[in-house]
Amino acid sequence: MTFFTGFLIAYINYLMMKKGTDKSGTAALLLPLLRTLISAGYLVAVFFLAPLTPCDPIWLLAGAAAGLTLPMFFFTFLLIRQLKPSDDNQETEHSDNSDKGGDV
């Protein structure tokens, strides 16, 4: 259960970063801090609520950590693909520079 909740938190973090990459200024700078606070807050909540469950707390924490970490790799890959300029744009920029008369 904590793995799937961690996955949901990671997805919410991804959506925040996806929207925040379009913006500039202090909002874009504070987004990683907010993302870290949400993830850490979830782990703290699991830690303090674990004694109320019949499960061993270490397994709940491991599930929560895995639920946050594993999807993060995939979502970070998606963000990088979104921010990376396409190969067509790079080739166009390169050919424009070579038409202007050589190396700069």
Secondary structure, 3 states (H helix, E strand, C coil): CHHHHHHHHHHHHHHHHHHHCCCCCHHHHHHHHHHHHHHHHHHHHHHHHHHHCCCCHHHHHHHHHHHHHHHHHHHHHHHHHHHCCCHHHHHHHHHHHHHCCCCC
